Amino acid sequence: MTRLRLVGNATLAVMFAAASFATADGRENIASYFDLSDAESVQVAQNTTASPARLVGQTSLVEEFNQQVCFNTPGCCDDACGTGCCDDIACGNACCDAPGCVIPELLLGCFCPTPHCFDDWISPMTNPVFFEDPRTLTELRAIFLQHKVPLAAGGGDVQLYALQIRAALTDRLSLIATKDGYAVSSNPLIRDGWADVSLGLKYNLIRDYKTESLLTTGFTYEMPVGSPRTLQGNGDGEFHLFVTGGTELCCDWHYLSAFGLRLPVDDDAEESSLYWSNHIDYHFGHGFYALTEFNWFHWTESGSATNLGVSGGDLFNLGAQGVAGNDIVTGAFGVKYKPNRLTEIGVAWENPLTERRDVLENRLTVDLILRY
């Protein structure tokens, strides 16, 4: 009976602490809520601080407590900006690393669960093919784009329905599929059809739990398998080399930034360009975020395939003549909601901030992310 009482008290203690964290300190002695003796308090601590090996889909009580406390509580860094949840007594670094892969090997290795640390971050919204989240993630990201084309480029709208896939092969290495989908267009130059497909890898170079900072590098190769009538499938493919990183600012603010190069295999059929994307968000608590983003696109070399005078922005590479040296800056604002650490729902509105618009009049981006 004593053993059953101790186990029951340990379970209730963790559940009560997680539920009352926002109103109570959440890090007070758990035993004080249940009037436990000193010996019983020691036993509770032993039962709730261990993180034993687990099977896929199982979550220990302490891990569930850590996840709920770290995600649901604004300013959980103890009012010391730059010190993240993972340094709290309740959250050791062990809760931040993905457990060993225990599912059958698939493709290049095994797909690991998304690590728990950096759970209060959100993924960027705009420049969706190239602005890569620096975290190691296993997820499906459904994207809908409502893209309005300027009258100078034919006018009309393009709707894109896409699905990105990311799979953590280790706690630092990820497989990423960042471009695919089907486009529906009312623009006279772009017909309905399939987009090209991009596939690559990213590797986490720096991961600092104390400052909640990340630096990641990677590459993708865009395979020219899309529909020519949708202005896809041209050239011999395109390489994308990138560096992306982020950090937490004063507890509830987050900053992400990415720099990348687009290098076509056939530089006559497609142009070369670079970009710099930036994201800032603020967590209001209870999973609600406000965000703003800015993207700078610069074309370094023109193609020779078309004389349309527009390059295609982030979704197309038209191989246009005379676009070298062109610059476009876009700005966006939006909101995201995270009902839990494994789900994100977002919407963002984007407009060019420069006089040059290329093929972008404005764009609505909606995404749904489901993580493992």
Residue pairs with C-beta under 8 A, 6 or more apart in sequence:
6 40
6 43
6 44
6 47
7 47
9 34
9 36
9 40
9 44
10 43
10 44
10 47
10 48
10 61
11 61
12 34
13 30
13 31
13 33
13 34
13 44
13 48
14 30
14 48
14 61
14 62
14 64
14 65
15 61
16 30
16 33
17 24
17 26
17 30
17 33
17 65
17 69
18 64
18 65
18 68
18 69
20 26
21 68
21 69
21 72
21 73
22 72
22 73
26 69
26 73
26 90
27 88
27 89
27 90
29 41
30 41
30 44
30 45
30 48
31 40
31 41
31 44
36 44
47 61
48 61
48 62
48 65
49 62
50 60
50 62
51 60
51 62
51 63
51 92
51 94
51 95
52 60
53 99
53 100
54 60
54 99
55 102
56 102
56 103
56 113
59 67
62 95
63 95
63 116
65 90
66 85
66 90
66 91
66 95
66 116
67 95
67 116
67 119
67 341
69 76
69 85
69 88
69 90
69 91
70 76
70 85
70 86
70 88
70 91
70 116
70 117
70 119
70 120
71 119
71 120
71 287
71 338
71 340
71 341
72 285
72 286
72 287
73 285
74 251
74 252
74 283
74 284
74 285
75 251
75 252
76 85
76 88
76 120
76 251
77 83
77 84
77 85
77 87
77 248
77 251
78 88
79 251
81 249
81 250
81 251
82 210
82 211
82 212
82 248
82 250
83 210
83 211
84 117
84 209
84 210
84 211
84 212
84 248
85 91
85 117
85 120
86 92
86 93
86 95
86 96
86 117
86 209
86 212
87 209
87 210
93 117
93 209
95 116
95 117
96 115
96 116
96 117
96 118
96 209
97 115
97 117
97 171
98 112
98 113
98 114
98 115
98 136
98 168
98 171
99 112
99 113
101 109
101 110
101 111
101 112
103 110
103 111
104 110
107 167
107 175
108 169
108 175
109 169
109 170
110 169
111 138
111 167
111 168
111 169
111 372
112 136
112 138
112 168
112 169
112 170
112 171
113 138
113 168
113 372
114 135
114 136
114 137
114 138
114 139
114 168
114 342
114 371
114 372
115 135
115 136
115 168
115 171
116 341
117 209
117 212
118 135
118 212
118 214
119 341
120 248
120 252
120 254
120 283
121 133
121 135
121 212
121 246
121 248
121 254
121 256
122 254
122 281
122 289
122 291
122 336
122 338
122 344
122 346
123 133
123 141
123 344
123 346
123 367
123 369
124 131
124 133
124 256
124 258
124 277
124 279
124 293
125 279
125 291
125 293
125 332
125 334
125 336
125 346
125 347
125 348
125 365
125 367
126 277
126 293
126 295
126 330
126 332
126 348
126 350
126 363
126 365
127 275
127 277
127 293
127 295
127 314
128 143
128 145
128 162
128 164
128 178
128 314
128 365
128 367
129 178
129 179
129 198
129 314
129 315
130 178
130 240
130 242
130 258
130 260
130 262
130 275
130 277
130 314
131 244
131 256
131 258
131 277
131 279
131 293
131 295
132 176
132 178
132 202
132 216
132 218
132 242
132 244
132 258
133 166
133 244
133 256
134 204
134 214
134 215
134 216
134 244
134 245
134 246
134 256
134 258
135 204
135 214
135 216
136 168
136 170
136 171
136 172
136 173
136 174
136 204
137 166
137 168
137 174
137 371
138 166
138 167
138 168
138 174
138 371
138 372
139 164
139 165
139 166
139 369
139 370
139 371
139 372
140 163
140 164
140 165
140 369
140 370
141 163
141 164
141 165
141 166
141 367
141 368
141 369
141 370
142 162
142 163
142 367
142 368
142 369
143 160
143 161
143 162
143 163
143 164
143 181
143 365
143 366
143 367
144 159
144 160
144 161
144 162
144 365
144 366
144 367
145 158
145 159
145 160
145 162
145 315
145 363
145 364
145 365
145 366
146 157
146 159
146 363
146 364
147 157
147 158
147 159
147 160
147 315
147 360
147 363
148 156
148 157
148 360
148 361
148 362
148 363
149 155
149 156
149 157
149 158
149 187
149 190
149 359
149 360
149 361
150 357
150 358
150 359
150 360
150 361
152 357
153 187
153 189
153 308
153 310
153 358
153 359
154 187
154 188
154 189
154 190
155 187
155 188
156 185
156 186
156 187
156 188
156 190
157 185
157 186
157 187
158 183
158 184
158 185
158 186
158 187
158 190
158 315
159 183
159 184
159 185
160 181
160 182
160 183
160 184
160 195
160 315
161 181
161 182
161 183
161 184
162 179
162 180
162 181
162 182
162 195
163 180
163 181
164 176
164 177
164 178
164 179
164 180
165 175
165 176
165 177
166 174
166 175
166 176
166 177
167 174
167 175
167 176
168 174
169 175
171 204
172 203
172 204
172 207
173 201
173 202
173 203
173 204
174 201
174 202
174 203
174 218
175 199
175 200
175 201
176 199
176 200
176 201
176 202
176 218
176 220
177 197
177 198
177 199
178 198
178 200
178 220
179 195
179 196
179 197
179 198
179 220
179 222
180 194
180 195
180 196
180 197
180 198
181 194
181 195
182 192
182 193
182 194
182 195
183 190
183 192
183 193
183 194
183 195
183 230
184 192
185 191
185 192
185 230
189 231
189 308
190 229
190 230
190 231
191 227
191 229
191 230
192 227
192 229
192 230
193 226
193 227
193 228
193 229
193 230
193 232
194 225
194 226
194 227
194 230
194 232
195 226
195 230
195 232
195 315
196 222
196 223
196 224
196 225
196 226
196 232
196 233
197 222
197 223
197 225
197 226
198 220
198 221
198 222
198 223
198 240
199 220
199 221
199 223
200 218
200 219
200 220
200 221
200 240
201 218
201 219
202 216
202 217
202 218
202 219
202 242
202 244
203 216
203 217
203 218
204 214
204 215
204 216
205 215
205 216
205 217
206 213
206 214
206 215
206 245
207 213
207 214
208 214
211 247
211 248
212 247
212 248
213 245
213 246
213 247
213 248
214 245
214 246
214 247
215 243
215 244
215 245
216 243
216 244
216 245
217 242
217 243
217 244
218 241
218 242
218 244
219 239
219 240
219 241
219 242
220 239
220 240
221 237
221 238
221 239
221 240
222 237
222 238
222 239
222 240
223 237
224 232
224 233
224 234
224 235
224 236
224 237
225 233
226 232
226 233
227 233
228 234
231 312
231 316
231 318
232 316
234 269
234 270
234 305
234 317
234 318
234 319
235 264
235 265
235 266
235 269
235 270
235 305
235 317
235 319
236 264
236 265
236 266
236 269
237 264
237 265
238 262
238 263
238 264
238 265
238 270
238 317
239 262
239 263
239 264
239 265
240 260
240 261
240 262
240 263
241 260
241 261
241 263
242 258
242 259
242 260
242 261
243 258
243 259
243 260
244 256
244 257
244 258
244 259
245 256
245 257
245 258
246 254
246 255
246 256
246 257
246 279
247 254
247 255
248 254
249 255
252 282
252 283
252 284
252 285
253 280
253 281
253 282
253 283
254 279
254 280
254 281
254 282
254 283
255 278
255 279
255 280
256 278
256 279
256 280
257 276
257 277
257 278
257 279
258 275
258 276
258 277
259 274
259 275
259 276
259 277
260 274
260 275
261 272
261 273
261 274
262 271
262 272
262 273
262 274
262 275
262 317
263 272
264 270
264 271
264 272
264 303
264 317
264 319
267 301
267 303
268 303
268 304
268 305
268 319
269 303
269 305
269 319
270 303
270 305
270 317
270 318
270 319
271 299
271 300
271 301
271 302
271 303
271 311
271 317
271 318
271 319
271 320
271 323
271 324
272 299
272 300
272 301
273 297
273 298
273 299
273 300
273 311
274 297
274 298
274 300
275 295
275 296
275 297
275 298
275 314
276 295
276 296
277 293
277 294
277 295
277 296
278 293
278 294
278 295
279 291
279 292
279 293
280 291
280 292
280 293
281 289
281 290
281 291
281 292
281 336
282 289
282 290
282 291
283 289
284 290
287 337
287 338
287 339
287 340
288 335
288 336
288 337
289 335
289 336
289 337
289 338
290 333
290 334
290 335
291 333
291 334
291 335
291 336
291 346
291 348
292 331
292 332
292 333
292 334
293 331
293 332
293 333
293 334
293 348
293 350
294 329
294 330
294 331
294 332
294 353
295 314
295 329
295 330
295 332
296 327
296 328
296 329
297 313
297 314
297 327
297 328
297 329
297 330
298 325
298 326
298 327
299 311
299 323
299 324
299 325
299 326
299 327
300 324
301 324
302 320
302 321
302 322
302 323
302 324
303 317
303 318
303 319
303 320
303 321
303 323
304 319
304 321
305 318
305 319
305 320
306 318
306 319
306 320
306 321
307 320
307 321
307 322
308 318
308 320
309 320
309 322
309 323
310 318
310 320
310 323
310 358
310 359
311 317
311 318
311 320
311 323
311 326
311 358
311 359
312 318
312 320
312 358
312 359
313 328
313 358
313 359
313 360
315 359
316 359
326 356
326 358
327 354
327 356
328 352
328 354
328 356
328 357
328 358
328 360
329 352
329 353
329 354
330 350
330 351
330 352
330 353
330 360
331 350
331 351
331 353
332 348
332 349
332 350
332 351
332 365
333 348
333 349
334 346
334 347
334 348
334 349
334 365
335 346
335 347
336 344
336 345
336 346
336 347
337 344
337 345
337 346
338 344
338 345
339 345
341 371
342 370
342 371
342 372
343 368
343 369
343 370
343 371
344 367
344 368
344 369
345 367
345 368
345 369
346 365
346 366
346 367
346 369
347 364
347 365
347 366
348 364
348 365
349 362
349 363
349 364
349 365
350 360
350 362
350 363
350 364
350 365
351 362
351 363
352 358
352 360
352 361
352 362
